[in-house]
């Protein structure tokens, strides 16, 4: 089953992606700002970047399945 733009829009993948990217960018900026005064090693930023990139894939998968079941309403 090919992926089309209607499915992406219906499951709100673009909104989830943009929200995650904004949050990850802010988090990395804060970590970069705090790394120098606290004397954190350089690999701490590399690890945070890898975690942020891996988290992006997780967010896309969660957004895909949440969008599918997100139509359900709790009364």
PDB file of N, CA, C and O in Angstrom:
ATOM      1  N   UNK A   1       0.844  -1.176   0.000  1.00  0.00           N
ATOM      2  CA  UNK A   1       0.000   0.000   0.000  1.00  0.00           C
ATOM      3  C   UNK A   1       0.890   1.241   0.000  1.00  0.00           C
ATOM      4  O   UNK A   1       1.595   1.491   0.978  1.00  0.00           O
ATOM      5  N   UNK A   2       0.869   2.000  -1.057  1.00  0.00           N
ATOM      6  CA  UNK A   2       1.721   3.189  -1.128  1.00  0.00           C
ATOM      7  C   UNK A   2       1.235   4.289  -0.180  1.00  0.00           C
ATOM      8  O   UNK A   2       0.043   4.431   0.091  1.00  0.00           O
ATOM      9  N   UNK A   3       2.180   5.034   0.296  1.00  0.00           N
ATOM     10  CA  UNK A   3       1.897   6.136   1.217  1.00  0.00           C
ATOM     11  C   UNK A   3       1.513   7.367   0.404  1.00  0.00           C
ATOM     12  O   UNK A   3       2.211   7.724  -0.545  1.00  0.00           O
ATOM     13  N   UNK A   4       0.417   8.015   0.764  1.00  0.00           N
ATOM     14  CA  UNK A   4       0.042   9.220   0.039  1.00  0.00           C
ATOM     15  C   UNK A   4      -0.080  10.395   1.009  1.00  0.00           C
ATOM     16  O   UNK A   4      -0.095  10.214   2.227  1.00  0.00           O
ATOM     17  N   UNK A   5      -0.165  11.581   0.454  1.00  0.00           N
ATOM     18  CA  UNK A   5      -0.179  12.798   1.256  1.00  0.00           C
ATOM     19  C   UNK A   5      -1.421  12.902   2.133  1.00  0.00           C
ATOM     20  O   UNK A   5      -1.366  13.493   3.212  1.00  0.00           O
ATOM     21  N   UNK A   6      -2.538  12.336   1.687  1.00  0.00           N
ATOM     22  CA  UNK A   6      -3.761  12.386   2.507  1.00  0.00           C
ATOM     23  C   UNK A   6      -3.586  11.629   3.818  1.00  0.00           C
ATOM     24  O   UNK A   6      -4.052  12.080   4.864  1.00  0.00           O
ATOM     25  N   UNK A   7      -2.914  10.476   3.765  1.00  0.00           N
ATOM     26  CA  UNK A   7      -2.657   9.729   4.993  1.00  0.00           C
ATOM     27  C   UNK A   7      -1.730  10.508   5.922  1.00  0.00           C
ATOM     28  O   UNK A   7      -1.946  10.548   7.133  1.00  0.00           O
ATOM     29  N   UNK A   8      -0.714  11.117   5.358  1.00  0.00           N
ATOM     30  CA  UNK A   8       0.222  11.902   6.169  1.00  0.00           C
ATOM     31  C   UNK A   8      -0.499  13.071   6.820  1.00  0.00           C
ATOM     32  O   UNK A   8      -0.288  13.353   8.000  1.00  0.00           O
ATOM     33  N   UNK A   9      -1.341  13.745   6.068  1.00  0.00           N
ATOM     34  CA  UNK A   9      -2.081  14.887   6.605  1.00  0.00           C
ATOM     35  C   UNK A   9      -3.112  14.440   7.636  1.00  0.00           C
ATOM     36  O   UNK A   9      -3.284  15.093   8.666  1.00  0.00           O
ATOM     37  N   UNK A  10      -3.797  13.333   7.367  1.00  0.00           N
ATOM     38  CA  UNK A  10      -4.827  12.841   8.274  1.00  0.00           C
ATOM     39  C   UNK A  10      -4.221  12.426   9.616  1.00  0.00           C
ATOM     40  O   UNK A  10      -4.838  12.641  10.660  1.00  0.00           O
ATOM     41  N   UNK A  11      -3.049  11.848   9.604  1.00  0.00           N
ATOM     42  CA  UNK A  11      -2.410  11.383  10.835  1.00  0.00           C
ATOM     43  C   UNK A  11      -1.556  12.469  11.497  1.00  0.00           C
ATOM     44  O   UNK A  11      -0.933  12.226  12.531  1.00  0.00           O
ATOM     45  N   UNK A  12      -1.527  13.652  10.907  1.00  0.00           N
ATOM     46  CA  UNK A  12      -0.846  14.825  11.455  1.00  0.00           C
ATOM     47  C   UNK A  12       0.656  14.590  11.670  1.00  0.00           C
ATOM     48  O   UNK A  12       1.223  15.033  12.669  1.00  0.00           O
ATOM     49  N   UNK A  13       1.282  13.897  10.734  1.00  0.00           N
ATOM     50  CA  UNK A  13       2.715  13.643  10.843  1.00  0.00           C
ATOM     51  C   UNK A  13       3.534  14.921  10.724  1.00  0.00           C
ATOM     52  O   UNK A  13       4.567  15.059  11.380  1.00  0.00           O
ATOM     53  N   UNK A  14       3.089  15.840   9.904  1.00  0.00           N
ATOM     54  CA  UNK A  14       3.838  17.084   9.721  1.00  0.00           C
ATOM     55  C   UNK A  14       3.830  17.896  11.009  1.00  0.00           C
ATOM     56  O   UNK A  14       4.867  18.424  11.410  1.00  0.00           O
ATOM     57  N   UNK A  15       2.674  18.004  11.664  1.00  0.00           N
ATOM     58  CA  UNK A  15       2.593  18.760  12.907  1.00  0.00           C
ATOM     59  C   UNK A  15       3.443  18.118  13.996  1.00  0.00           C
ATOM     60  O   UNK A  15       4.165  18.816  14.707  1.00  0.00           O
ATOM     61  N   UNK A  16       3.366  16.791  14.135  1.00  0.00           N
ATOM     62  CA  UNK A  16       4.170  16.093  15.137  1.00  0.00           C
ATOM     63  C   UNK A  16       5.654  16.279  14.836  1.00  0.00           C
ATOM     64  O   UNK A  16       6.453  16.506  15.745  1.00  0.00           O
ATOM     65  N   UNK A  17       6.021  16.183  13.561  1.00  0.00           N
ATOM     66  CA  UNK A  17       7.428  16.317  13.176  1.00  0.00           C
ATOM     67  C   UNK A  17       7.958  17.709  13.505  1.00  0.00           C
ATOM     68  O   UNK A  17       9.041  17.849  14.074  1.00  0.00           O
ATOM     69  N   UNK A  18       7.202  18.723  13.149  1.00  0.00           N
ATOM     70  CA  UNK A  18       7.645  20.093  13.410  1.00  0.00           C
ATOM     71  C   UNK A  18       7.731  20.378  14.909  1.00  0.00           C
ATOM     72  O   UNK A  18       8.657  21.050  15.364  1.00  0.00           O
ATOM     73  N   UNK A  19       6.771  19.870  15.667  1.00  0.00           N
ATOM     74  CA  UNK A  19       6.802  20.074  17.115  1.00  0.00           C
ATOM     75  C   UNK A  19       8.010  19.378  17.729  1.00  0.00           C
ATOM     76  O   UNK A  19       8.677  19.941  18.596  1.00  0.00           O
ATOM     77  N   UNK A  20       8.294  18.160  17.285  1.00  0.00           N
ATOM     78  CA  UNK A  20       9.454  17.442  17.826  1.00  0.00           C
ATOM     79  C   UNK A  20      10.749  18.132  17.441  1.00  0.00           C
ATOM     80  O   UNK A  20      11.636  18.299  18.277  1.00  0.00           O
ATOM     81  N   UNK A  21      10.866  18.535  16.183  1.00  0.00           N
ATOM     82  CA  UNK A  21      12.096  19.197  15.736  1.00  0.00           C
ATOM     83  C   UNK A  21      12.332  20.496  16.501  1.00  0.00           C
ATOM     84  O   UNK A  21      13.468  20.805  16.862  1.00  0.00           O
ATOM     85  N   UNK A  22      11.274  21.254  16.749  1.00  0.00           N
ATOM     86  CA  UNK A  22      11.420  22.487  17.521  1.00  0.00           C
ATOM     87  C   UNK A  22      11.863  22.189  18.948  1.00  0.00           C
ATOM     88  O   UNK A  22      12.762  22.846  19.475  1.00  0.00           O
ATOM     89  N   UNK A  23      11.234  21.201  19.569  1.00  0.00           N
ATOM     90  CA  UNK A  23      11.605  20.832  20.937  1.00  0.00           C
ATOM     91  C   UNK A  23      13.019  20.288  21.020  1.00  0.00           C
ATOM     92  O   UNK A  23      13.759  20.619  21.947  1.00  0.00           O
ATOM     93  N   UNK A  24      13.399  19.456  20.061  1.00  0.00           N
ATOM     94  CA  UNK A  24      14.756  18.896  20.050  1.00  0.00           C
ATOM     95  C   UNK A  24      15.788  19.988  19.829  1.00  0.00           C
ATOM     96  O   UNK A  24      16.851  19.974  20.450  1.00  0.00           O
ATOM     97  N   UNK A  25      15.481  20.939  18.944  1.00  0.00           N
ATOM     98  CA  UNK A  25      16.419  22.026  18.676  1.00  0.00           C
ATOM     99  C   UNK A  25      16.620  22.877  19.932  1.00  0.00           C
ATOM    100  O   UNK A  25      17.750  23.225  20.276  1.00  0.00           O
ATOM    101  N   UNK A  26      15.528  23.207  20.610  1.00  0.00           N
ATOM    102  CA  UNK A  26      15.626  24.002  21.837  1.00  0.00           C
ATOM    103  C   UNK A  26      16.417  23.232  22.897  1.00  0.00           C
ATOM    104  O   UNK A  26      17.264  23.805  23.582  1.00  0.00           O
ATOM    105  N   UNK A  27      16.140  21.953  23.027  1.00  0.00           N
ATOM    106  CA  UNK A  27      16.860  21.138  24.010  1.00  0.00           C
ATOM    107  C   UNK A  27      18.354  21.095  23.721  1.00  0.00           C
ATOM    108  O   UNK A  27      19.168  21.223  24.636  1.00  0.00           O
ATOM    109  N   UNK A  28      18.716  20.918  22.463  1.00  0.00           N
ATOM    110  CA  UNK A  28      20.139  20.883  22.105  1.00  0.00           C
ATOM    111  C   UNK A  28      20.803  22.245  22.316  1.00  0.00           C
ATOM    112  O   UNK A  28      21.971  22.316  22.699  1.00  0.00           O
ATOM    113  N   UNK A  29      20.062  23.318  22.068  1.00  0.00           N
ATOM    114  CA  UNK A  29      20.618  24.651  22.305  1.00  0.00           C
ATOM    115  C   UNK A  29      20.871  24.869  23.795  1.00  0.00           C
ATOM    116  O   UNK A  29      21.909  25.409  24.178  1.00  0.00           O
ATOM    117  N   UNK A  30      19.930  24.454  24.626  1.00  0.00           N
ATOM    118  CA  UNK A  30      20.095  24.595  26.074  1.00  0.00           C
ATOM    119  C   UNK A  30      21.260  23.744  26.560  1.00  0.00           C
ATOM    120  O   UNK A  30      22.068  24.200  27.368  1.00  0.00           O
ATOM    121  N   UNK A  31      21.350  22.504  26.070  1.00  0.00           N
ATOM    122  CA  UNK A  31      22.476  21.645  26.445  1.00  0.00           C
ATOM    123  C   UNK A  31      23.807  22.250  26.016  1.00  0.00           C
ATOM    124  O   UNK A  31      24.785  22.207  26.763  1.00  0.00           O
ATOM    125  N   UNK A  32      23.840  22.811  24.814  1.00  0.00           N
ATOM    126  CA  UNK A  32      25.064  23.465  24.346  1.00  0.00           C
ATOM    127  C   UNK A  32      25.438  24.668  25.197  1.00  0.00           C
ATOM    128  O   UNK A  32      26.617  24.928  25.439  1.00  0.00           O
ATOM    129  N   UNK A  33      24.439  25.387  25.642  1.00  0.00           N
ATOM    130  CA  UNK A  33      24.673  26.550  26.488  1.00  0.00           C
ATOM    131  C   UNK A  33      25.197  26.137  27.870  1.00  0.00           C
ATOM    132  O   UNK A  33      26.062  26.806  28.437  1.00  0.00           O
ATOM    133  N   UNK A  34      24.666  25.031  28.404  1.00  0.00           N
ATOM    134  CA  UNK A  34      25.049  24.577  29.735  1.00  0.00           C
ATOM    135  C   UNK A  34      26.319  23.733  29.759  1.00  0.00           C
ATOM    136  O   UNK A  34      26.940  23.581  30.811  1.00  0.00           O
ATOM    137  N   UNK A  35      26.704  23.193  28.632  1.00  0.00           N
ATOM    138  CA  UNK A  35      27.843  22.270  28.596  1.00  0.00           C
ATOM    139  C   UNK A  35      29.145  22.941  29.011  1.00  0.00           C
ATOM    140  O   UNK A  35      29.932  22.360  29.759  1.00  0.00           O
ATOM    141  N   UNK A  36      29.373  24.140  28.539  1.00  0.00           N
ATOM    142  CA  UNK A  36      30.640  24.818  28.850  1.00  0.00           C
ATOM    143  C   UNK A  36      30.771  25.196  30.324  1.00  0.00           C
ATOM    144  O   UNK A  36      31.793  24.872  30.930  1.00  0.00           O
ATOM    145  N   UNK A  37      29.791  25.864  30.930  1.00  0.00           N
ATOM    146  CA  UNK A  37      29.949  26.234  32.342  1.00  0.00           C
ATOM    147  C   UNK A  37      30.065  25.038  33.290  1.00  0.00           C
ATOM    148  O   UNK A  37      30.739  25.114  34.317  1.00  0.00           O
ATOM    149  N   UNK A  38      29.407  23.943  32.938  1.00  0.00           N
ATOM    150  CA  UNK A  38      29.457  22.771  33.803  1.00  0.00           C
ATOM    151  C   UNK A  38      30.616  21.837  33.465  1.00  0.00           C
ATOM    152  O   UNK A  38      30.838  20.849  34.166  1.00  0.00           O
ATOM    153  N   UNK A  39      31.347  22.138  32.410  1.00  0.00           N
ATOM    154  CA  UNK A  39      32.509  21.345  32.053  1.00  0.00           C
ATOM    155  C   UNK A  39      32.191  19.960  31.536  1.00  0.00           C
ATOM    156  O   UNK A  39      32.951  19.018  31.762  1.00  0.00           O
ATOM    157  N   UNK A  40      31.063  19.831  30.839  1.00  0.00           N
ATOM    158  CA  UNK A  40      30.695  18.533  30.297  1.00  0.00           C
ATOM    159  C   UNK A  40      31.611  18.188  29.132  1.00  0.00           C
ATOM    160  O   UNK A  40      32.022  19.081  28.390  1.00  0.00           O
ATOM    161  N   UNK A  41      31.938  16.916  28.956  1.00  0.00           N
ATOM    162  CA  UNK A  41      32.801  16.520  27.842  1.00  0.00           C
ATOM    163  C   UNK A  41      32.088  16.696  26.491  1.00  0.00           C
ATOM    164  O   UNK A  41      30.861  16.770  26.423  1.00  0.00           O
ATOM    165  N   UNK A  42      32.876  16.757  25.440  1.00  0.00           N
ATOM    166  CA  UNK A  42      32.319  17.002  24.098  1.00  0.00           C
ATOM    167  C   UNK A  42      31.398  15.876  23.640  1.00  0.00           C
ATOM    168  O   UNK A  42      30.463  16.107  22.874  1.00  0.00           O
ATOM    169  N   UNK A  43      31.661  14.667  24.107  1.00  0.00           N
ATOM    170  CA  UNK A  43      30.824  13.561  23.648  1.00  0.00           C
ATOM    171  C   UNK A  43      29.411  13.636  24.216  1.00  0.00           C
ATOM    172  O   UNK A  43      28.523  12.947  23.714  1.00  0.00           O
ATOM    173  N   UNK A  44      29.175  14.431  25.224  1.00  0.00           N
ATOM    174  CA  UNK A  44      27.822  14.577  25.771  1.00  0.00           C
ATOM    175  C   UNK A  44      26.883  15.192  24.723  1.00  0.00           C
ATOM    176  O   UNK A  44      25.732  14.773  24.596  1.00  0.00           O
ATOM    177  N   UNK A  45      27.371  16.172  23.985  1.00  0.00           N
ATOM    178  CA  UNK A  45      26.549  16.775  22.925  1.00  0.00           C
ATOM    179  C   UNK A  45      26.322  15.791  21.789  1.00  0.00           C
ATOM    180  O   UNK A  45      25.242  15.759  21.201  1.00  0.00           O
ATOM    181  N   UNK A  46      27.326  14.991  21.479  1.00  0.00           N
ATOM    182  CA  UNK A  46      27.158  13.991  20.423  1.00  0.00           C
ATOM    183  C   UNK A  46      26.106  12.964  20.814  1.00  0.00           C
ATOM    184  O   UNK A  46      25.281  12.565  19.992  1.00  0.00           O
ATOM    185  N   UNK A  47      26.137  12.542  22.063  1.00  0.00           N
ATOM    186  CA  UNK A  47      25.149  11.575  22.537  1.00  0.00           C
ATOM    187  C   UNK A  47      23.750  12.193  22.502  1.00  0.00           C
ATOM    188  O   UNK A  47      22.792  11.542  22.084  1.00  0.00           O
ATOM    189  N   UNK A  48      23.635  13.440  22.937  1.00  0.00           N
ATOM    190  CA  UNK A  48      22.333  14.117  22.924  1.00  0.00           C
ATOM    191  C   UNK A  48      21.806  14.253  21.495  1.00  0.00           C
ATOM    192  O   UNK A  48      20.603  14.122  21.266  1.00  0.00           O
ATOM    193  N   UNK A  49      22.684  14.510  20.543  1.00  0.00           N
ATOM    194  CA  UNK A  49      22.267  14.629  19.145  1.00  0.00           C
ATOM    195  C   UNK A  49      21.797  13.292  18.603  1.00  0.00           C
ATOM    196  O   UNK A  49      20.789  13.224  17.901  1.00  0.00           O
ATOM    197  N   UNK A  50      22.519  12.229  18.924  1.00  0.00           N
ATOM    198  CA  UNK A  50      22.112  10.891  18.469  1.00  0.00           C
ATOM    199  C   UNK A  50      20.764  10.506  19.078  1.00  0.00           C
ATOM    200  O   UNK A  50      19.915   9.932  18.396  1.00  0.00           O
ATOM    201  N   UNK A  51      20.568  10.816  20.344  1.00  0.00           N
ATOM    202  CA  UNK A  51      19.291  10.523  21.001  1.00  0.00           C
ATOM    203  C   UNK A  51      18.161  11.323  20.347  1.00  0.00           C
ATOM    204  O   UNK A  51      17.062  10.803  20.156  1.00  0.00           O
ATOM    205  N   UNK A  52      18.428  12.579  20.007  1.00  0.00           N
ATOM    206  CA  UNK A  52      17.409  13.413  19.364  1.00  0.00           C
ATOM    207  C   UNK A  52      17.047  12.867  17.985  1.00  0.00           C
ATOM    208  O   UNK A  52      15.874  12.864  17.611  1.00  0.00           O
ATOM    209  N   UNK A  53      18.032  12.410  17.232  1.00  0.00           N
ATOM    210  CA  UNK A  53      17.764  11.858  15.900  1.00  0.00           C
ATOM    211  C   UNK A  53      16.993  10.541  16.021  1.00  0.00           C
ATOM    212  O   UNK A  53      16.042  10.309  15.275  1.00  0.00           O
ATOM    213  N   UNK A  54      17.397   9.685  16.954  1.00  0.00           N
ATOM    214  CA  UNK A  54      16.684   8.420  17.151  1.00  0.00           C
ATOM    215  C   UNK A  54      15.261   8.685  17.655  1.00  0.00           C
ATOM    216  O   UNK A  54      14.326   7.977  17.282  1.00  0.00           O
ATOM    217  N   UNK A  55      15.105   9.692  18.493  1.00  0.00           N
ATOM    218  CA  UNK A  55      13.784  10.040  19.002  1.00  0.00           C
ATOM    219  C   UNK A  55      12.848  10.509  17.909  1.00  0.00           C
ATOM    220  O   UNK A  55      11.634  10.328  18.005  1.00  0.00           O
ATOM    221  N   UNK A  56      13.401  11.109  16.875  1.00  0.00           N
ATOM    222  CA  UNK A  56      12.572  11.570  15.759  1.00  0.00           C
ATOM    223  C   UNK A  56      11.869  10.393  15.088  1.00  0.00           C
ATOM    224  O   UNK A  56      10.686  10.474  14.759  1.00  0.00           O
ATOM    225  N   UNK A  57      12.600   9.306  14.888  1.00  0.00           N
ATOM    226  CA  UNK A  57      11.986   8.115  14.288  1.00  0.00           C
ATOM    227  C   UNK A  57      10.895   7.553  15.195  1.00  0.00           C
ATOM    228  O   UNK A  57       9.844   7.126  14.719  1.00  0.00           O
ATOM    229  N   UNK A  58      11.148   7.556  16.492  1.00  0.00           N
ATOM    230  CA  UNK A  58      10.153   7.057  17.445  1.00  0.00           C
ATOM    231  C   UNK A  58       8.900   7.925  17.410  1.00  0.00           C
ATOM    232  O   UNK A  58       7.783   7.410  17.446  1.00  0.00           O
ATOM    233  N   UNK A  59       9.084   9.223  17.339  1.00  0.00           N
ATOM    234  CA  UNK A  59       7.939  10.141  17.299  1.00  0.00           C
ATOM    235  C   UNK A  59       7.119   9.930  16.032  1.00  0.00           C
ATOM    236  O   UNK A  59       5.891   9.990  16.079  1.00  0.00           O
ATOM    237  N   UNK A  60       7.772   9.686  14.910  1.00  0.00           N
ATOM    238  CA  UNK A  60       7.025   9.448  13.676  1.00  0.00           C
ATOM    239  C   UNK A  60       6.192   8.174  13.765  1.00  0.00           C
ATOM    240  O   UNK A  60       5.045   8.144  13.318  1.00  0.00           O
ATOM    241  N   UNK A  61       6.765   7.131  14.340  1.00  0.00           N
ATOM    242  CA  UNK A  61       6.017   5.879  14.492  1.00  0.00           C
ATOM    243  C   UNK A  61       4.838   6.086  15.440  1.00  0.00           C
ATOM    244  O   UNK A  61       3.724   5.650  15.151  1.00  0.00           O
ATOM    245  N   UNK A  62       5.079   6.746  16.564  1.00  0.00           N
ATOM    246  CA  UNK A  62       3.988   6.998  17.514  1.00  0.00           C
ATOM    247  C   UNK A  62       2.906   7.883  16.895  1.00  0.00           C
ATOM    248  O   UNK A  62       1.715   7.649  17.106  1.00  0.00           O
ATOM    249  N   UNK A  63       3.312   8.885  16.141  1.00  0.00           N
ATOM    250  CA  UNK A  63       2.342   9.775  15.496  1.00  0.00           C
ATOM    251  C   UNK A  63       1.513   9.008  14.479  1.00  0.00           C
ATOM    252  O   UNK A  63       0.313   9.249  14.348  1.00  0.00           O
ATOM    253  N   UNK A  64       2.136   8.093  13.765  1.00  0.00           N
ATOM    254  CA  UNK A  64       1.417   7.305  12.765  1.00  0.00           C
ATOM    255  C   UNK A  64       0.311   6.486  13.429  1.00  0.00           C
ATOM    256  O   UNK A  64      -0.829   6.491  12.966  1.00  0.00           O
ATOM    257  N   UNK A  65       0.641   5.790  14.502  1.00  0.00           N
ATOM    258  CA  UNK A  65      -0.354   4.946  15.158  1.00  0.00           C
ATOM    259  C   UNK A  65      -1.343   5.752  15.992  1.00  0.00           C
ATOM    260  O   UNK A  65      -2.503   5.360  16.110  1.00  0.00           O
ATOM    261  N   UNK A  66      -0.918   6.850  16.561  1.00  0.00           N
ATOM    262  CA  UNK A  66      -1.842   7.704  17.302  1.00  0.00           C
ATOM    263  C   UNK A  66      -2.864   8.317  16.348  1.00  0.00           C
ATOM    264  O   UNK A  66      -4.046   8.421  16.675  1.00  0.00           O
ATOM    265  N   UNK A  67      -2.406   8.717  15.183  1.00  0.00           N
ATOM    266  CA  UNK A  67      -3.310   9.301  14.196  1.00  0.00           C
ATOM    267  C   UNK A  67      -4.349   8.312  13.728  1.00  0.00           C
ATOM    268  O   UNK A  67      -5.480   8.685  13.414  1.00  0.00           O
ATOM    269  N   UNK A  68      -3.962   7.033  13.680  1.00  0.00           N
ATOM    270  CA  UNK A  68      -4.904   6.012  13.246  1.00  0.00           C
ATOM    271  C   UNK A  68      -5.991   5.799  14.292  1.00  0.00           C
ATOM    272  O   UNK A  68      -7.162   5.627  13.955  1.00  0.00           O
ATOM    273  N   UNK A  69      -5.605   5.812  15.539  1.00  0.00           N
ATOM    274  CA  UNK A  69      -6.560   5.571  16.623  1.00  0.00           C
ATOM    275  C   UNK A  69      -7.021   6.869  17.278  1.00  0.00           C
ATOM    276  O   UNK A  69      -7.839   6.842  18.198  1.00  0.00           O
ATOM    277  N   UNK A  70      -6.505   7.998  16.814  1.00  0.00           N
ATOM    278  CA  UNK A  70      -6.808   9.269  17.447  1.00  0.00           C
ATOM    279  C   UNK A  70      -8.226   9.748  17.241  1.00  0.00           C
ATOM    280  O   UNK A  70      -8.633  10.747  17.835  1.00  0.00           O
ATOM    281  N   UNK A  71      -8.987   9.056  16.410  1.00  0.00           N
ATOM    282  CA  UNK A  71     -10.366   9.462  16.142  1.00  0.00           C
ATOM    283  C   UNK A  71     -11.285   9.079  17.290  1.00  0.00           C
ATOM    284  O   UNK A  71     -12.392   9.608  17.396  1.00  0.00           O
ATOM    285  N   UNK A  72     -10.854   8.185  18.134  1.00  0.00           N
ATOM    286  CA  UNK A  72     -11.681   7.742  19.246  1.00  0.00           C
ATOM    287  C   UNK A  72     -11.806   8.861  20.269  1.00  0.00           C
ATOM    288  O   UNK A  72     -10.833   9.557  20.562  1.00  0.00           O
ATOM    289  N   UNK A  73     -12.990   9.027  20.802  1.00  0.00           N
ATOM    290  CA  UNK A  73     -13.247  10.072  21.777  1.00  0.00           C
ATOM    291  C   UNK A  73     -13.604   9.426  23.124  1.00  0.00           C
ATOM    292  O   UNK A  73     -14.320   8.427  23.183  1.00  0.00           O
ATOM    293  N   UNK A  74     -13.094  10.013  24.179  1.00  0.00           N
ATOM    294  CA  UNK A  74     -13.434   9.535  25.518  1.00  0.00           C
ATOM    295  C   UNK A  74     -14.560  10.398  26.046  1.00  0.00           C
ATOM    296  O   UNK A  74     -14.476  11.626  26.016  1.00  0.00           O
ATOM    297  N   UNK A  75     -15.617   9.757  26.533  1.00  0.00           N
ATOM    298  CA  UNK A  75     -16.760  10.537  27.042  1.00  0.00           C
ATOM    299  C   UNK A  75     -16.632  10.764  28.534  1.00  0.00           C
ATOM    300  O   UNK A  75     -17.497  11.399  29.138  1.00  0.00           O
TER     301      UNK A  75
END
